Amino acid sequence: MARRAPAALYSLVMALHWSTVLIIVAWLFGRIPGIALMIHAGLWGGVTLVWGLRGGPSPALTGALRQAAHLSHWGLLALYVLAALLAALEQPLARPLLLAVLGAGALHGVFNLWRSSVLKDGALRRMLPRALW
């Protein structure tokens, strides 16, 4: 079972979460090297392995939906870490995998907009930096 993370890690993970699209797009357009992408993904993955996921499924979700939401977070992060590793190693499979991460991330965003507006579970309030409340 994961230990409780130091409070400072919540801000770090939030910054990693919200910068992911920008860093992937920057790599896709050749603006940053693959190692920068790997450092970003490795830091997020490492924090998650040590302290667990910082977010979680909505309390309004139950049963299989709740479990699927939890597993999808792990799956999306694992796919990102794998794709970033391949980018750092300059493997051609990195590009389609990172595009898949962007697509899955878009679905993740749409789902969270839905859960915040329909389930009214405060998802966006918990995910957004406090400056945007």
Backbone as CSV, one residue per row, in Angstrom:
resi,resn,N_x,N_y,N_z,CA_x,CA_y,CA_z,C_x,C_y,C_z
1,MET,0.840,-1.185,0.000,0.000,0.000,0.000,0.883,1.245,0.000
2,ALA,0.505,2.221,-0.786,1.296,3.436,-0.930,1.208,4.287,0.332
3,ARG,2.345,4.899,0.678,2.380,5.816,1.811,1.755,7.140,1.408
4,ARG,1.391,7.918,2.398,0.854,9.254,2.126,1.992,10.131,1.634
5,ALA,1.758,10.803,0.538,2.784,11.634,-0.080,2.954,12.950,0.667
6,PRO,4.162,13.491,0.648,4.346,14.842,1.199,3.457,15.832,0.448
7,ALA,2.978,16.843,1.133,2.050,17.808,0.536,2.622,18.462,-0.716
8,ALA,3.919,18.695,-0.764,4.537,19.356,-1.924,4.371,18.531,-3.195
9,LEU,4.208,17.221,-3.071,4.075,16.386,-4.257,2.750,16.593,-4.971
10,TYR,1.739,17.039,-4.259,0.461,17.276,-4.915,0.609,18.360,-5.990
11,SER,1.317,19.431,-5.667,1.547,20.495,-6.640,2.423,20.002,-7.780
12,LEU,3.432,19.199,-7.478,4.305,18.656,-8.520,3.507,17.779,-9.479
13,VAL,2.706,16.881,-8.936,1.927,15.982,-9.790,0.914,16.776,-10.610
14,MET,0.319,17.794,-10.034,-0.619,18.625,-10.787,0.102,19.312,-11.945
15,ALA,1.303,19.813,-11.701,2.082,20.454,-12.765,2.452,19.441,-13.848
16,LEU,2.843,18.237,-13.447,3.168,17.191,-14.421,1.932,16.835,-15.250
17,HIS,0.800,16.685,-14.581,-0.450,16.330,-15.243,-0.816,17.362,-16.306
18,TRP,-0.842,18.632,-15.924,-1.300,19.682,-16.827,-0.288,20.037,-17.908
19,SER,0.976,19.695,-17.718,1.978,20.006,-18.744,2.176,18.865,-19.737
20,THR,1.536,17.736,-19.520,1.758,16.566,-20.370,1.429,16.834,-21.838
21,VAL,0.289,17.421,-22.114,-0.076,17.691,-23.512,0.973,18.584,-24.164
22,LEU,1.385,19.624,-23.466,2.367,20.551,-24.042,3.697,19.868,-24.329
23,ILE,4.157,19.044,-23.416,5.459,18.410,-23.609,5.403,17.356,-24.718
24,ILE,4.293,16.632,-24.817,4.158,15.658,-25.908,4.118,16.373,-27.255
25,VAL,3.328,17.425,-27.344,3.238,18.182,-28.600,4.597,18.794,-28.954
26,ALA,5.308,19.310,-27.949,6.639,19.865,-28.208,7.571,18.796,-28.775
27,TRP,7.509,17.580,-28.241,8.338,16.496,-28.776,7.900,16.124,-30.193
28,LEU,6.607,16.028,-30.419,6.109,15.665,-31.749,6.578,16.656,-32.817
29,PHE,6.700,17.928,-32.440,7.155,18.945,-33.384,8.664,19.177,-33.334
30,GLY,9.380,18.301,-32.628,10.836,18.381,-32.604,11.406,19.532,-31.797
31,ARG,10.643,20.064,-30.854,11.101,21.207,-30.058,11.870,20.797,-28.808
32,ILE,11.676,19.574,-28.355,12.422,19.082,-27.190,12.922,17.675,-27.503
33,PRO,14.013,17.261,-26.868,14.520,15.906,-27.105,13.699,14.868,-26.343
34,GLY,13.800,13.634,-26.804,13.079,12.542,-26.154,13.459,12.357,-24.698
35,ILE,14.697,12.688,-24.342,15.119,12.534,-22.944,14.328,13.461,-22.025
36,ALA,13.965,14.661,-22.514,13.151,15.575,-21.711,11.765,14.979,-21.461
37,LEU,11.222,14.353,-22.482,9.931,13.681,-22.350,10.039,12.531,-21.346
38,MET,11.140,11.787,-21.422,11.339,10.662,-20.514,11.510,11.131,-19.072
39,ILE,12.201,12.233,-18.874,12.350,12.769,-17.511,10.985,13.148,-16.949
40,HIS,10.175,13.807,-17.760,8.825,14.209,-17.340,7.997,12.977,-16.965
41,ALA,7.938,12.011,-17.877,7.140,10.802,-17.638,7.722,9.976,-16.494
42,GLY,9.047,9.889,-16.435,9.693,9.113,-15.375,9.460,9.702,-14.003
43,LEU,9.480,11.015,-13.905,9.216,11.670,-12.626,7.787,11.401,-12.170
44,TRP,6.840,11.559,-13.093,5.434,11.318,-12.754,5.212,9.842,-12.414
45,GLY,5.763,8.959,-13.239,5.617,7.525,-12.971,6.271,7.113,-11.666
46,GLY,7.450,7.670,-11.383,8.149,7.338,-10.143,7.387,7.781,-8.909
47,VAL,6.877,9.006,-8.941,6.077,9.510,-7.818,4.852,8.616,-7.618
48,THR,4.238,8.211,-8.711,3.039,7.376,-8.633,3.360,5.984,-8.090
49,LEU,4.479,5.415,-8.504,4.855,4.097,-7.982,5.131,4.139,-6.486
50,VAL,5.752,5.206,-6.021,6.100,5.308,-4.605,4.899,5.679,-3.749
51,TRP,4.114,6.664,-4.195,3.031,7.181,-3.353,1.632,6.910,-3.879
52,GLY,1.516,6.256,-5.019,0.196,5.945,-5.560,-0.371,7.102,-6.362
53,LEU,-1.526,6.868,-6.950,-2.188,7.900,-7.743,-2.629,9.036,-6.839
54,ARG,-2.492,10.249,-7.317,-2.888,11.419,-6.528,-4.369,11.700,-6.678
55,GLY,-4.967,11.315,-7.784,-6.393,11.507,-7.997,-7.100,10.178,-7.813
56,GLY,-8.311,10.129,-8.236,-9.018,8.868,-8.120,-10.378,8.952,-8.760
57,PRO,-11.048,7.812,-8.817,-12.374,7.800,-9.408,-13.372,8.575,-8.554
58,SER,-14.392,9.021,-9.215,-15.445,9.775,-8.545,-16.142,8.909,-7.499
59,PRO,-16.449,9.490,-6.359,-17.248,8.756,-5.371,-18.630,8.394,-5.925
60,ALA,-19.081,9.132,-6.963,-20.392,8.861,-7.558,-20.368,7.617,-8.448
61,LEU,-19.181,7.172,-8.848,-19.078,5.945,-9.648,-19.051,4.747,-8.715
62,THR,-19.703,3.674,-9.132,-19.727,2.477,-8.297,-19.382,1.255,-9.143
63,GLY,-19.031,0.192,-8.455,-18.810,-1.097,-9.101,-17.756,-1.086,-10.185
64,ALA,-18.122,-1.693,-11.326,-17.185,-1.863,-12.435,-16.732,-0.519,-13.012
65,LEU,-17.618,0.467,-13.036,-17.225,1.786,-13.552,-16.142,2.416,-12.684
66,ARG,-16.271,2.272,-11.393,-15.267,2.827,-10.477,-13.931,2.126,-10.678
67,GLN,-13.949,0.818,-10.792,-12.725,0.047,-11.006,-12.097,0.388,-12.355
68,ALA,-12.917,0.521,-13.397,-12.413,0.860,-14.730,-11.771,2.239,-14.728
69,ALA,-12.366,3.189,-14.037,-11.802,4.543,-13.960,-10.446,4.509,-13.271
70,HIS,-10.345,3.739,-12.197,-9.069,3.625,-11.463,-7.999,2.971,-12.338
71,LEU,-8.344,1.878,-12.979,-7.381,1.171,-13.823,-6.975,1.993,-15.042
72,SER,-7.893,2.800,-15.563,-7.558,3.608,-16.734,-6.490,4.652,-16.401
73,HIS,-6.486,5.157,-15.181,-5.435,6.101,-14.784,-4.068,5.424,-14.826
74,TRP,-3.999,4.226,-14.266,-2.742,3.479,-14.280,-2.337,3.149,-15.713
75,GLY,-3.304,2.721,-16.525,-3.013,2.348,-17.905,-2.517,3.522,-18.737
76,LEU,-3.145,4.673,-18.588,-2.739,5.849,-19.349,-1.345,6.306,-18.940
77,LEU,-1.062,6.296,-17.654,0.273,6.691,-17.193,1.322,5.687,-17.665
78,ALA,1.018,4.394,-17.612,1.957,3.378,-18.084,2.229,3.529,-19.578
79,LEU,1.190,3.798,-20.359,1.366,4.006,-21.795,2.243,5.228,-22.056
80,TYR,2.044,6.280,-21.302,2.854,7.485,-21.455,4.322,7.210,-21.119
81,VAL,4.564,6.519,-20.020,5.946,6.212,-19.630,6.618,5.347,-20.693
82,LEU,5.922,4.344,-21.201,6.482,3.483,-22.253,6.792,4.298,-23.508
83,ALA,5.849,5.117,-23.937,6.042,5.927,-25.136,7.204,6.907,-24.953
84,ALA,7.322,7.497,-23.768,8.412,8.436,-23.498,9.764,7.721,-23.509
85,LEU,9.797,6.513,-22.966,11.036,5.725,-23.010,11.432,5.448,-24.455
86,LEU,10.471,5.062,-25.275,10.752,4.819,-26.691,11.197,6.097,-27.396
87,ALA,10.638,7.232,-27.011,11.059,8.510,-27.597,12.507,8.818,-27.219
88,ALA,12.847,8.563,-25.959,14.228,8.799,-25.516,15.211,7.890,-26.248
89,LEU,14.753,6.690,-26.594,15.596,5.735,-27.329,15.491,5.931,-28.841
90,GLU,14.750,6.950,-29.259,14.551,7.298,-30.665,13.984,6.136,-31.489
91,GLN,13.026,5.440,-30.914,12.352,4.337,-31.592,11.144,4.863,-32.362
92,PRO,10.917,4.365,-33.577,9.806,4.878,-34.393,8.416,4.639,-33.791
93,LEU,8.273,3.645,-32.945,6.968,3.363,-32.331,6.550,4.449,-31.336
94,ALA,7.491,5.293,-30.923,7.179,6.344,-29.944,6.097,7.288,-30.458
95,ARG,6.215,7.700,-31.709,5.265,8.679,-32.266,3.823,8.182,-32.224
96,PRO,3.513,6.990,-32.782,2.115,6.548,-32.714,1.637,6.304,-31.282
97,LEU,2.528,5.853,-30.411,2.112,5.651,-29.022,1.819,6.984,-28.342
98,LEU,2.616,7.999,-28.618,2.350,9.306,-28.021,1.078,9.925,-28.593
99,LEU,0.798,9.672,-29.860,-0.486,10.113,-30.422,-1.647,9.386,-29.739
100,ALA,-1.445,8.111,-29.428,-2.466,7.357,-28.695,-2.648,7.931,-27.287
101,VAL,-1.553,8.340,-26.659,-1.644,8.968,-25.334,-2.460,10.264,-25.433
102,LEU,-2.204,11.052,-26.465,-2.990,12.281,-26.645,-4.472,11.969,-26.848
103,GLY,-4.774,10.944,-27.643,-6.173,10.560,-27.863,-6.837,10.075,-26.587
104,ALA,-6.145,9.203,-25.871,-6.694,8.702,-24.601,-6.809,9.838,-23.592
105,GLY,-5.842,10.750,-23.620,-5.914,11.912,-22.732,-7.108,12.799,-23.048
106,ALA,-7.439,12.924,-24.336,-8.621,13.699,-24.715,-9.889,13.035,-24.173
107,LEU,-9.962,11.710,-24.277,-11.118,10.995,-23.700,-11.162,11.173,-22.185
108,HIS,-10.011,11.130,-21.560,-9.896,11.348,-20.120,-10.466,12.731,-19.760
109,GLY,-10.103,13.740,-20.545,-10.597,15.087,-20.295,-12.102,15.206,-20.473
110,VAL,-12.612,14.616,-21.553,-14.059,14.660,-21.807,-14.812,13.940,-20.685
111,PHE,-14.304,12.789,-20.264,-14.949,12.051,-19.174,-14.990,12.900,-17.907
112,ASN,-13.886,13.600,-17.615,-13.858,14.408,-16.400,-14.751,15.632,-16.497
113,LEU,-14.918,16.181,-17.692,-15.902,17.257,-17.863,-17.308,16.721,-17.609
114,TRP,-17.581,15.517,-18.120,-18.894,14.893,-17.903,-19.130,14.643,-16.421
115,ARG,-18.141,14.034,-15.774,-18.371,13.701,-14.370,-18.516,14.934,-13.510
116,SER,-17.827,16.011,-13.884,-17.947,17.238,-13.117,-19.295,17.916,-13.334
117,SER,-19.797,17.857,-14.581,-21.057,18.542,-14.871,-22.286,17.689,-14.595
118,VAL,-22.222,16.381,-14.859,-23.389,15.516,-14.668,-23.417,14.917,-13.258
119,LEU,-22.287,14.356,-12.824,-22.248,13.747,-11.491,-22.073,14.791,-10.393
120,LYS,-21.618,15.979,-10.790,-21.385,17.077,-9.844,-20.542,16.625,-8.648
121,ASP,-19.426,15.944,-8.994,-18.569,15.401,-7.949,-17.355,16.272,-7.636
122,GLY,-17.291,17.468,-8.232,-16.191,18.378,-7.948,-14.879,17.988,-8.605
123,ALA,-14.940,17.179,-9.663,-13.722,16.692,-10.311,-12.835,17.839,-10.794
124,LEU,-13.422,18.788,-11.489,-12.603,19.878,-12.026,-12.011,20.737,-10.915
125,ARG,-12.758,20.947,-9.892,-12.242,21.739,-8.771,-11.033,21.060,-8.137
126,ARG,-11.072,19.738,-8.029,-9.938,18.993,-7.455,-8.749,18.946,-8.405
127,MET,-9.012,18.982,-9.706,-7.935,18.838,-10.681,-7.280,20.148,-11.076
128,LEU,-8.027,21.235,-11.061,-7.487,22.505,-11.520,-6.584,23.133,-10.469
129,PRO,-5.545,23.823,-10.913,-4.731,24.582,-9.958,-5.615,25.606,-9.248
130,ARG,-5.318,25.880,-8.006,-6.170,26.780,-7.206,-6.315,28.157,-7.829
131,ALA,-5.313,28.593,-8.584,-5.387,29.911,-9.223,-6.519,29.986,-10.238
132,LEU,-7.017,28.831,-10.715,-8.080,28.805,-11.724,-9.466,28.541,-11.130
133,TRP,-9.576,28.460,-9.816,-10.892,28.213,-9.203,-11.772,29.400,-9.368
